[in-house]
Amino acid sequence: MNEPRYFPPEKLREFTVRVFQSLGVPDDEARLAADVLAASDIRGIDSHGVARLHTYVDLLRAGRINPRPTITVVRESASTATVDGGNGLGLVVGPKANEIAMDKADKAGTGWVTVCNTNHYGIAGYYPLQALARDQIGWAMTNTTKGVAPLWGAERMLGTNPIAIAFPGNEEPAIVIDMATCAVAYGKIEIAHRAGKSIPTGWAIDKDGRDTTNPEDMMTDGALLPLGSDREHSGHKGYCLAVMVDVLCAVLSGANWGPFAPPFAIRQKPAERSVGKGIGHFFGAMRIDAFRDVAEFKAQIDDLVRTLRKTKPAPGTSGPLVPGDPEREAEQERSRTGIPVVPAVVEDLEDISRLTGIPLD
């Protein structure tokens, strides 16, 4: 009954492209947005791929996102820029702002771009991967709708606020770090809720600030916990990282920060007030040869990866993973078997098909 249905990756991507096109998104930007969602699904991050498509559809249909935004650079230097996303799809604004950062790095050695007036941009890890082909180190961050309590707090004040960074290797795969600054991404709470499963202790609290293993408690006025969960397990570190992301993405760009970030889902309550424009992103790119020889750097990354893989395994494990391993393994598997889509998401896709007239199969 709850078994997933498998879709060929290209079929899902083409469905997504046509859905965005039907809602007024220009062809090239529809394909760009679909690429970001497809990267999430193929890399095994199910919470941020087509599982999110209905929310984008809802917001576009309600006029809450501009399908044809004017994306403008409102302030810049040789190595920096502030971008106004025109209230466009973050799946379009994000890649274009990231491109500006990489172009600046090509010329100046590094590029740093902060973005306001934008929306949810998919997985943070998509963006630094684009920098690898240019022999750059890529960075990406975004603030998000409030869902996380500060350490020792009992209400939502911060977003999941992910950080991603990637370092290219030569013979070994790139080191790709992509993580939320809370104990777990909200999408995993949704997945557990859809599957009727409990969640581990330390992920979330209920509306009264008590630990809970019921995803419904978190979704009904509860909150996620910062990375580390409590002080004894270094929850202050996750809290500090979340605040850092909010400042770089929102305060620096002129977007809404903290509890004032606008909701992503149309059913969520709007923020009490606005302190800026939309949500914010932050992108960085560092040209490796601005710091040292590229071949030498990549050789050292290879050595680092191999050294980590040789670590003595902890009991009952196969040893440490290198950041990016789970996503690479998922990509290899899903390229062969297809994308597993759980029944609740299939229902969402079928509903999108009915709303837009775009056939799912």
KEKE-3310 file (N, C-alpha, C; in steps of 0.2 Angstrom, whole numbers, plus 5000, padded with zeros to 4 digits):
npx = (5004:5010:5020:5033:5032:5041:5049:5056:5070:5071:5058:5051:5058:5054:5040:5040:5046:5036:5025:5029:5031:5018:5012:5017:5031:5045:5053:5067:5069:5060:5066:5078:5073:5067:5079:5085:5076:5077:5090:5089:5081:5088:5099:5095:5088:5074:5065:5066:5064:5053:5043:5041:5035:5021:5019:5026:5018:5006:5009:5013:5001:4993:4998:5008:5021:5032:5031:5039:5051:5060:5077:5088:5104:5108:5118:5136:5153:5170:5171:5159:5141:5124:5109:5092:5079:5067:5055:5055:5054:5064:5071:5075:5080:5091:5101:5105:5110:5120:5128:5133:5141:5151:5156:5162:5171:5179:5185:5190:5195:5188:5171:5156:5139:5124:5107:5090:5072:5067:5063:5060:5074:5077:5088:5103:5115:5115:5121:5135:5140:5140:5151:5162:5166:5172:5184:5183:5180:5164:5150:5135:5120:5105:5091:5076:5058:5052:5055:5062:5067:5077:5091:5086:5074:5056:5048:5046:5058:5069:5074:5077:5089:5101:5118:5130:5145:5157:5172:5183:5190:5203:5207:5199:5182:5173:5173:5158:5148:5133:5121:5108:5106:5099:5093:5087:5081:5066:5058:5061:5053:5041:5041:5041:5029:5020:5022:5018:5026:5036:5048:5065:5071:5076:5075:5064:5052:5037:5022:5023:5036:5042:5051:5048:5042:5033:5029:5018:5016:5026:5023:5011:5012:5023:5041:5057:5073:5089:5104:5112:5104:5102:5110:5120:5123:5129:5120:5120:5129:5124:5113:5120:5126:5114:5110:5120:5119:5106:5110:5120:5112:5100:5100:5111:5107:5095:5083:5069:5072:5075:5060:5052:5053:5045:5032:5034:5025:5008:4998:5003:5004:5005:5020:5021:5025:5034:5051:5059:5063:5055:5063:5081:5096:5114:5129:5144:5160:5176:5191:5202:5215:5218:5223:5232:5241:5231:5232:5239:5231:5220:5226:5229:5216:5212:5221:5217:5204:5206:5214:5204:5195:5202:5201:5201:5187:5172:5165:5153:5151:5155:5165:5170:5161:5164:5160:5147:5146:5134:5125:5130:5130:5116:5113:5119:5112:5099:5100:5100:5088:5078:5067:5061:5045:5034:5017:5009:5016:5015:5001:5000:5007:4998:4987:4992:4994:4980:4976:4984:4983:4994:5000:5005:5010)
npy = (4994:5006:5007:5014:5022:5020:5031:5035:5046:5056:5057:5062:5074:5080:5081:5091:5102:5105:5108:5119:5128:5129:5137:5149:5151:5155:5146:5142:5145:5137:5125:5126:5127:5115:5107:5109:5104:5090:5087:5086:5075:5064:5063:5058:5066:5067:5075:5088:5088:5083:5081:5094:5101:5103:5114:5125:5126:5129:5142:5149:5149:5156:5169:5172:5170:5177:5172:5177:5185:5201:5201:5209:5217:5226:5232:5233:5227:5223:5210:5207:5207:5213:5206:5208:5198:5199:5193:5181:5163:5154:5143:5148:5161:5158:5150:5159:5170:5163:5160:5173:5175:5165:5170:5182:5177:5171:5182:5190:5182:5179:5177:5185:5184:5191:5189:5196:5196:5184:5166:5149:5139:5126:5112:5116:5110:5109:5121:5123:5113:5117:5125:5117:5113:5123:5123:5129:5133:5131:5139:5140:5146:5148:5157:5152:5149:5151:5138:5132:5131:5143:5138:5133:5139:5139:5141:5143:5152:5153:5148:5132:5134:5130:5126:5124:5118:5114:5105:5102:5086:5076:5062:5056:5058:5074:5083:5086:5095:5097:5103:5105:5118:5114:5100:5091:5091:5100:5093:5079:5077:5079:5068:5057:5059:5057:5044:5038:5036:5037:5049:5052:5055:5071:5078:5086:5097:5099:5110:5115:5115:5103:5088:5077:5063:5062:5066:5074:5082:5091:5098:5104:5118:5115:5114:5112:5107:5115:5110:5098:5098:5100:5109:5100:5092:5101:5110:5124:5127:5123:5132:5145:5144:5144:5157:5164:5161:5167:5181:5183:5179:5187:5199:5205:5206:5213:5205:5197:5192:5179:5176:5182:5179:5175:5162:5146:5136:5138:5136:5139:5150:5168:5179:5189:5202:5212:5214:5216:5210:5196:5180:5176:5173:5167:5166:5160:5159:5153:5155:5142:5143:5156:5155:5143:5131:5122:5109:5104:5107:5099:5086:5086:5085:5073:5065:5068:5063:5049:5046:5048:5038:5027:5026:5018:5008:5011:5000:4989:4996:5001:5010:5028:5039:5049:5066:5069:5056:5048:5054:5052:5039:5036:5043:5035:5023:5027:5031:5019:5012:5021:5035:5034:5037:5041:5036:5047:5058:5055:5056:5070:5074:5069:5077:5089:5086:5086:5099:5107:5101:5093:5078:5065:5053)
npz = (5000:5004:4996:4986:4970:4955:4944:4928:4929:4918:4914:4925:4926:4914:4915:4925:4919:4909:4917:4924:4913:4909:4918:4916:4916:4908:4894:4895:4908:4915:4912:4919:4932:4934:4932:4945:4954:4949:4952:4966:4967:4961:4968:4980:4989:4994:5000:4994:4980:4968:4977:4982:4972:4971:4980:4974:4963:4968:4974:4962:4955:4964:4962:4971:4968:4956:4939:4929:4933:4935:4937:4946:4948:4962:4969:4968:4968:4962:4966:4973:4975:4976:4974:4968:4967:4961:4966:4960:4956:4967:4962:4950:4952:4961:4954:4944:4951:4958:4946:4944:4955:4952:4940:4944:4952:4942:4937:4947:4957:4969:4972:4978:4982:4988:4990:4989:4990:4985:4983:4989:4986:4982:4984:4994:4990:4976:4971:4974:4967:4954:4953:4953:4941:4936:4942:4955:4972:4979:4987:4996:5004:5012:5020:5028:5030:5046:5058:5067:5084:5094:5104:5120:5118:5115:5104:5087:5078:5069:5053:5044:5038:5028:5024:5011:5004:4992:4987:4974:4969:4961:4956:4965:4971:4973:4988:4996:5005:5013:5022:5034:5047:5058:5068:5060:5043:5039:5029:5031:5043:5037:5028:5037:5044:5033:5031:5042:5053:5068:5074:5078:5095:5100:5088:5087:5096:5105:5105:5118:5121:5124:5122:5108:5099:5089:5073:5070:5082:5080:5068:5072:5078:5085:5085:5076:5082:5085:5077:5086:5096:5111:5125:5131:5120:5112:5106:5105:5095:5083:5083:5083:5070:5062:5065:5059:5045:5043:5044:5034:5023:5024:5032:5027:5013:5013:5014:5022:5039:5052:5062:5053:5040:5025:5023:5015:5011:5005:5014:5026:5040:5037:5040:5055:5053:5040:5037:5027:5010:5003:5005:5008:4999:4999:4990:4986:4978:4975:4966:4964:4959:4963:4975:4976:4967:4955:4952:4963:4974:4971:4972:4985:4991:4986:4993:5006:5006:5004:5015:5025:5022:5026:5039:5055:5057:5067:5080:5073:5061:5044:5043:5041:5031:5017:5015:5005:5000:5002:4994:4981:4980:4980:4968:4958:4960:4958:4945:4939:4943:4944:4950:4966:4971:4984:4989:4993:4987:4974:4973:4974:4963:4953:4956:4952:4938:4935:4938:4929:4917:4911:4907:4918:4915)
capx = (5000:5014:5026:5034:5031:5047:5049:5062:5072:5070:5051:5049:5060:5050:5034:5041:5047:5030:5021:5032:5029:5010:5011:5020:5038:5049:5055:5073:5069:5057:5071:5083:5070:5067:5085:5087:5072:5079:5096:5088:5078:5093:5104:5092:5086:5067:5061:5067:5063:5046:5039:5040:5032:5014:5019:5028:5012:5001:5011:5012:4994:4990:5001:5013:5028:5032:5034:5044:5054:5066:5082:5093:5110:5107:5124:5141:5160:5173:5170:5153:5135:5118:5104:5085:5076:5060:5050:5054:5056:5071:5074:5078:5085:5097:5106:5107:5114:5126:5132:5136:5147:5156:5159:5166:5177:5184:5189:5193:5198:5183:5164:5151:5133:5119:5101:5084:5066:5067:5059:5064:5079:5079:5094:5108:5120:5115:5124:5142:5142:5141:5157:5167:5168:5177:5190:5182:5176:5157:5147:5128:5116:5098:5087:5070:5053:5053:5053:5067:5068:5084:5093:5082:5068:5051:5044:5049:5061:5074:5073:5082:5095:5106:5125:5133:5151:5160:5179:5185:5196:5206:5205:5194:5176:5173:5170:5152:5145:5126:5118:5104:5109:5095:5095:5085:5077:5059:5056:5061:5047:5035:5041:5039:5022:5016:5023:5015:5032:5039:5054:5070:5071:5081:5073:5059:5048:5030:5020:5025:5043:5044:5054:5043:5044:5027:5030:5012:5017:5031:5020:5006:5014:5030:5047:5063:5078:5095:5109:5115:5098:5102:5117:5124:5125:5131:5115:5122:5133:5119:5110:5124:5126:5108:5110:5125:5116:5101:5113:5123:5107:5094:5101:5116:5104:5088:5078:5067:5076:5072:5053:5049:5054:5038:5031:5035:5019:5003:4994:5006:5002:5010:5024:5018:5027:5040:5057:5063:5059:5056:5069:5087:5102:5121:5133:5152:5164:5183:5195:5207:5222:5220:5226:5237:5241:5225:5233:5242:5226:5216:5230:5229:5210:5213:5225:5213:5198:5209:5215:5198:5192:5207:5200:5198:5180:5169:5161:5147:5150:5160:5170:5167:5159:5166:5154:5144:5145:5127:5121:5133:5128:5109:5113:5121:5107:5093:5101:5098:5081:5072:5066:5055:5040:5029:5010:5007:5018:5011:4994:5001:5008:4992:4983:4995:4992:4973:4976:4988:4982:5000:5000:5010:5013)
capy = (5000:5012:5006:5019:5020:5022:5035:5037:5053:5061:5058:5067:5081:5083:5083:5097:5107:5107:5111:5126:5131:5130:5142:5156:5152:5155:5139:5141:5145:5131:5119:5127:5126:5107:5104:5110:5099:5084:5086:5083:5068:5059:5063:5055:5071:5066:5081:5094:5087:5084:5082:5101:5104:5106:5120:5130:5127:5133:5149:5152:5150:5161:5175:5174:5170:5180:5168:5181:5191:5205:5200:5215:5219:5233:5235:5228:5228:5218:5203:5206:5209:5211:5204:5208:5192:5201:5189:5175:5156:5153:5139:5152:5166:5155:5148:5165:5173:5159:5162:5180:5174:5161:5174:5187:5173:5170:5188:5193:5177:5176:5181:5184:5187:5190:5190:5197:5196:5178:5161:5143:5138:5119:5109:5120:5107:5110:5127:5123:5108:5120:5128:5112:5112:5129:5123:5134:5131:5134:5140:5142:5146:5152:5157:5149:5150:5149:5131:5130:5135:5144:5134:5134:5142:5134:5143:5144:5159:5153:5143:5126:5138:5126:5128:5119:5119:5109:5105:5097:5082:5074:5055:5055:5062:5080:5083:5090:5096:5100:5102:5110:5120:5111:5093:5087:5095:5099:5088:5073:5077:5078:5061:5053:5060:5054:5037:5036:5034:5041:5052:5051:5060:5076:5081:5091:5098:5100:5117:5117:5115:5096:5083:5073:5058:5062:5072:5079:5087:5097:5101:5107:5123:5113:5117:5108:5109:5116:5105:5096:5098:5103:5111:5095:5089:5107:5113:5131:5127:5124:5139:5150:5143:5147:5165:5167:5161:5172:5187:5183:5179:5191:5205:5208:5208:5216:5201:5195:5187:5176:5174:5186:5176:5173:5155:5143:5133:5143:5135:5141:5157:5173:5182:5195:5208:5211:5218:5216:5208:5189:5177:5178:5168:5169:5162:5161:5156:5154:5151:5139:5145:5162:5153:5139:5128:5118:5102:5102:5107:5092:5080:5085:5083:5066:5062:5069:5058:5042:5045:5047:5031:5022:5027:5012:5008:5010:4994:4989:5001:5000:5016:5034:5041:5056:5071:5068:5049:5045:5057:5049:5032:5037:5045:5029:5018:5029:5031:5013:5010:5026:5039:5031:5042:5038:5037:5054:5063:5053:5059:5077:5074:5067:5083:5094:5085:5088:5106:5110:5097:5090:5071:5063:5047)
capz = (5000:5005:4992:4981:4963:4952:4938:4925:4930:4913:4913:4930:4924:4908:4918:4929:4914:4906:4923:4925:4907:4909:4923:4913:4917:4901:4893:4897:4915:4917:4912:4924:4938:4934:4934:4952:4957:4947:4955:4972:4967:4959:4974:4986:4994:4992:5003:4990:4973:4965:4983:4983:4966:4972:4983:4969:4958:4972:4974:4956:4953:4968:4961:4976:4965:4949:4935:4924:4937:4933:4942:4945:4952:4964:4971:4966:4967:4957:4968:4976:4972:4980:4969:4969:4963:4958:4968:4956:4958:4969:4957:4944:4954:4964:4949:4941:4956:4958:4940:4945:4960:4949:4935:4947:4954:4937:4935:4953:4962:4973:4970:4984:4980:4992:4986:4992:4986:4981:4986:4991:4980:4981:4989:4994:4987:4969:4969:4974:4962:4948:4954:4953:4934:4934:4947:4960:4978:4979:4993:4995:5010:5011:5025:5026:5034:5053:5060:5072:5090:5097:5110:5126:5116:5115:5098:5080:5077:5064:5048:5044:5036:5026:5022:5007:5001:4988:4986:4969:4969:4955:4955:4970:4970:4977:4995:4995:5012:5012:5029:5038:5054:5063:5069:5054:5038:5040:5024:5034:5047:5032:5026:5043:5044:5027:5031:5048:5057:5073:5073:5084:5101:5098:5082:5088:5102:5104:5106:5125:5122:5127:5117:5105:5094:5085:5069:5071:5087:5078:5063:5075:5082:5088:5082:5076:5087:5082:5076:5092:5100:5118:5127:5132:5114:5108:5102:5104:5089:5077:5084:5080:5063:5059:5065:5054:5039:5043:5043:5027:5017:5024:5035:5022:5007:5014:5014:5029:5043:5057:5062:5048:5033:5023:5023:5009:5009:5005:5019:5032:5042:5035:5046:5058:5049:5036:5039:5021:5004:5002:5009:5005:4998:4999:4986:4986:4973:4976:4961:4967:4957:4966:4981:4975:4960:4955:4953:4970:4978:4970:4974:4992:4992:4985:4999:5012:5005:5005:5022:5029:5021:5029:5046:5058:5058:5074:5080:5070:5055:5039:5043:5040:5025:5015:5014:4998:4998:5002:4988:4975:4980:4978:4961:4955:4961:4955:4938:4936:4945:4943:4956:4970:4974:4989:4986:4995:4982:4968:4973:4973:4956:4949:4956:4948:4932:4934:4938:4923:4910:4909:4909:4922:4911)
cpx = (5004:5020:5027:5033:5038:5046:5055:5064:5070:5062:5049:5052:5056:5043:5035:5042:5040:5025:5023:5030:5022:5008:5014:5027:5041:5052:5062:5074:5065:5062:5076:5080:5069:5073:5087:5083:5075:5085:5095:5085:5083:5098:5101:5089:5078:5063:5061:5066:5055:5041:5037:5036:5025:5014:5021:5022:5007:5003:5011:5005:4990:4993:5006:5020:5027:5035:5039:5047:5059:5071:5087:5098:5109:5113:5130:5148:5163:5172:5164:5147:5129:5113:5097:5082:5070:5055:5049:5055:5063:5075:5077:5083:5091:5102:5109:5112:5121:5131:5136:5142:5152:5160:5163:5172:5182:5188:5193:5196:5193:5177:5159:5145:5128:5112:5095:5078:5066:5063:5063:5068:5081:5084:5100:5114:5121:5120:5132:5144:5143:5148:5163:5170:5172:5183:5189:5179:5169:5154:5139:5124:5110:5095:5080:5064:5054:5051:5057:5067:5075:5085:5089:5076:5062:5046:5049:5052:5066:5071:5078:5089:5101:5113:5127:5140:5154:5168:5181:5191:5199:5204:5199:5188:5177:5170:5164:5148:5138:5122:5113:5108:5104:5096:5093:5081:5070:5056:5056:5055:5041:5035:5039:5032:5018:5017:5020:5020:5033:5046:5059:5069:5077:5080:5069:5056:5041:5028:5022:5032:5046:5046:5048:5045:5038:5028:5024:5013:5021:5027:5014:5009:5020:5035:5053:5068:5085:5100:5113:5109:5098:5110:5122:5127:5127:5126:5116:5126:5129:5115:5114:5125:5120:5108:5115:5122:5110:5104:5116:5117:5102:5096:5106:5112:5098:5082:5075:5071:5072:5064:5049:5049:5047:5038:5032:5028:5013:4998:4996:5004:5008:5014:5020:5019:5033:5045:5062:5059:5061:5061:5075:5092:5108:5125:5140:5155:5172:5187:5201:5214:5223:5223:5232:5236:5235:5227:5236:5236:5222:5220:5229:5222:5209:5216:5220:5207:5201:5211:5209:5195:5196:5206:5198:5191:5177:5166:5154:5146:5156:5165:5166:5166:5163:5160:5153:5143:5138:5123:5124:5131:5120:5109:5115:5115:5101:5093:5099:5091:5076:5072:5060:5051:5035:5022:5008:5009:5016:5005:4995:5003:5002:4987:4986:4994:4985:4973:4979:4986:4988:5000:5006:5014:5013)
cpy = (5006:5011:5011:5017:5023:5025:5036:5044:5058:5062:5063:5074:5084:5085:5090:5103:5110:5110:5118:5131:5133:5135:5149:5156:5151:5148:5138:5141:5140:5125:5120:5125:5118:5104:5104:5104:5092:5082:5083:5076:5063:5058:5060:5060:5072:5072:5087:5093:5088:5084:5089:5104:5107:5113:5126:5131:5131:5141:5153:5154:5155:5168:5177:5174:5173:5175:5171:5187:5195:5204:5205:5215:5226:5236:5230:5231:5223:5211:5202:5209:5208:5211:5205:5203:5193:5196:5183:5168:5156:5148:5142:5157:5164:5154:5154:5169:5170:5160:5168:5179:5170:5166:5179:5183:5172:5176:5191:5189:5174:5180:5179:5188:5186:5192:5191:5196:5190:5173:5155:5141:5130:5117:5114:5117:5107:5115:5126:5117:5111:5123:5123:5112:5118:5129:5128:5130:5134:5134:5142:5141:5150:5152:5154:5151:5148:5142:5129:5134:5137:5139:5137:5139:5137:5137:5144:5151:5159:5147:5137:5129:5134:5129:5122:5122:5113:5110:5100:5093:5081:5067:5053:5060:5069:5079:5088:5090:5100:5098:5107:5112:5118:5104:5089:5092:5094:5094:5081:5072:5075:5070:5056:5053:5056:5046:5034:5033:5039:5044:5052:5056:5065:5080:5087:5092:5100:5108:5120:5117:5108:5092:5079:5068:5058:5068:5077:5084:5093:5101:5105:5112:5121:5116:5111:5111:5110:5110:5104:5096:5102:5105:5106:5092:5095:5110:5121:5132:5128:5130:5145:5150:5146:5154:5167:5167:5166:5179:5188:5183:5184:5198:5209:5210:5212:5212:5200:5190:5184:5174:5178:5184:5173:5165:5152:5140:5138:5142:5138:5149:5162:5176:5188:5201:5207:5216:5218:5213:5201:5186:5179:5172:5171:5164:5164:5157:5158:5151:5149:5141:5152:5161:5148:5135:5123:5111:5100:5102:5100:5086:5080:5083:5076:5062:5062:5063:5051:5041:5044:5040:5026:5022:5020:5013:5007:5004:4994:4993:4998:5006:5022:5035:5048:5060:5070:5061:5046:5048:5054:5042:5032:5038:5039:5024:5020:5030:5025:5011:5015:5030:5036:5037:5039:5040:5044:5059:5061:5056:5067:5078:5073:5073:5088:5093:5087:5096:5110:5107:5094:5083:5069:5057:5048)
cpz = (5000:5001:4987:4974:4959:4945:4935:4927:4925:4912:4919:4928:4919:4910:4921:4924:4912:4911:4924:4919:4907:4914:4922:4914:4910:4900:4896:4905:4918:4917:4917:4931:4939:4935:4941:4956:4956:4951:4963:4972:4965:4964:4980:4991:4992:4995:4999:4983:4971:4971:4985:4977:4967:4975:4978:4965:4962:4973:4968:4954:4958:4967:4966:4974:4958:4944:4930:4928:4933:4938:4941:4950:4955:4968:4970:4967:4962:4959:4972:4973:4976:4974:4971:4964:4960:4960:4964:4960:4961:4965:4951:4947:4957:4959:4945:4945:4957:4952:4941:4949:4956:4943:4938:4950:4948:4935:4941:4958:4966:4971:4976:4982:4986:4989:4991:4987:4982:4985:4987:4985:4979:4986:4988:4990:4980:4967:4969:4969:4955:4947:4952:4945:4932:4939:4952:4966:4978:4986:4992:5002:5008:5018:5023:5031:5041:5055:5065:5078:5092:5103:5116:5124:5115:5109:5092:5079:5071:5059:5048:5041:5034:5024:5017:5004:4997:4986:4980:4971:4962:4953:4959:4969:4975:4984:4994:5002:5010:5018:5031:5044:5059:5063:5063:5049:5039:5035:5027:5039:5043:5030:5031:5044:5039:5028:5038:5053:5062:5071:5079:5089:5099:5092:5083:5095:5100:5106:5113:5126:5124:5121:5114:5100:5088:5080:5069:5076:5084:5073:5066:5080:5087:5084:5081:5081:5083:5081:5083:5097:5107:5119:5128:5126:5109:5103:5101:5097:5083:5077:5081:5073:5059:5059:5060:5047:5038:5041:5036:5022:5018:5027:5030:5015:5007:5013:5022:5033:5049:5057:5056:5041:5031:5022:5016:5006:5010:5011:5026:5034:5040:5042:5049:5055:5045:5038:5033:5015:5003:5007:5005:5004:4999:4995:4986:4981:4974:4970:4964:4965:4960:4973:4981:4969:4961:4956:4960:4975:4977:4972:4982:4994:4991:4991:5005:5012:5006:5012:5026:5028:5024:5037:5049:5060:5065:5074:5077:5064:5050:5038:5041:5033:5023:5013:5006:4996:4997:4995:4981:4974:4977:4970:4956:4955:4957:4947:4935:4937:4944:4950:4960:4973:4978:4987:4987:4989:4976:4967:4971:4965:4951:4950:4952:4940:4930:4933:4931:4916:4907:4911:4912:4918:4904)
residu = (MET:ASN:GLU:PRO:ARG:TYR:PHE:PRO:PRO:GLU:LYS:LEU:ARG:GLU:PHE:THR:VAL:ARG:VAL:PHE:GLN:SER:LEU:GLY:VAL:PRO:ASP:ASP:GLU:ALA:ARG:LEU:ALA:ALA:ASP:VAL:LEU:ALA:ALA:SER:ASP:ILE:ARG:GLY:ILE:ASP:SER:HIS:GLY:VAL:ALA:ARG:LEU:HIS:THR:TYR:VAL:ASP:LEU:LEU:ARG:ALA:GLY:ARG:ILE:ASN:PRO:ARG:PRO:THR:ILE:THR:VAL:VAL:ARG:GLU:SER:ALA:SER:THR:ALA:THR:VAL:ASP:GLY:GLY:ASN:GLY:LEU:GLY:LEU:VAL:VAL:GLY:PRO:LYS:ALA:ASN:GLU:ILE:ALA:MET:ASP:LYS:ALA:ASP:LYS:ALA:GLY:THR:GLY:TRP:VAL:THR:VAL:CYS:ASN:THR:ASN:HIS:TYR:GLY:ILE:ALA:GLY:TYR:TYR:PRO:LEU:GLN:ALA:LEU:ALA:ARG:ASP:GLN:ILE:GLY:TRP:ALA:MET:THR:ASN:THR:THR:LYS:GLY:VAL:ALA:PRO:LEU:TRP:GLY:ALA:GLU:ARG:MET:LEU:GLY:THR:ASN:PRO:ILE:ALA:ILE:ALA:PHE:PRO:GLY:ASN:GLU:GLU:PRO:ALA:ILE:VAL:ILE:ASP:MET:ALA:THR:CYS:ALA:VAL:ALA:TYR:GLY:LYS:ILE:GLU:ILE:ALA:HIS:ARG:ALA:GLY:LYS:SER:ILE:PRO:THR:GLY:TRP:ALA:ILE:ASP:LYS:ASP:GLY:ARG:ASP:THR:THR:ASN:PRO:GLU:ASP:MET:MET:THR:ASP:GLY:ALA:LEU:LEU:PRO:LEU:GLY:SER:ASP:ARG:GLU:HIS:SER:GLY:HIS:LYS:GLY:TYR:CYS:LEU:ALA:VAL:MET:VAL:ASP:VAL:LEU:CYS:ALA:VAL:LEU:SER:GLY:ALA:ASN:TRP:GLY:PRO:PHE:ALA:PRO:PRO:PHE:ALA:ILE:ARG:GLN:LYS:PRO:ALA:GLU:ARG:SER:VAL:GLY:LYS:GLY:ILE:GLY:HIS:PHE:PHE:GLY:ALA:MET:ARG:ILE:ASP:ALA:PHE:ARG:ASP:VAL:ALA:GLU:PHE:LYS:ALA:GLN:ILE:ASP:ASP:LEU:VAL:ARG:THR:LEU:ARG:LYS:THR:LYS:PRO:ALA:PRO:GLY:THR:SER:GLY:PRO:LEU:VAL:PRO:GLY:ASP:PRO:GLU:ARG:GLU:ALA:GLU:GLN:GLU:ARG:SER:ARG:THR:GLY:ILE:PRO:VAL:VAL:PRO:ALA:VAL:VAL:GLU:ASP:LEU:GLU:ASP:ILE:SER:ARG:LEU:THR:GLY:ILE:PRO:LEU:ASP)
# end
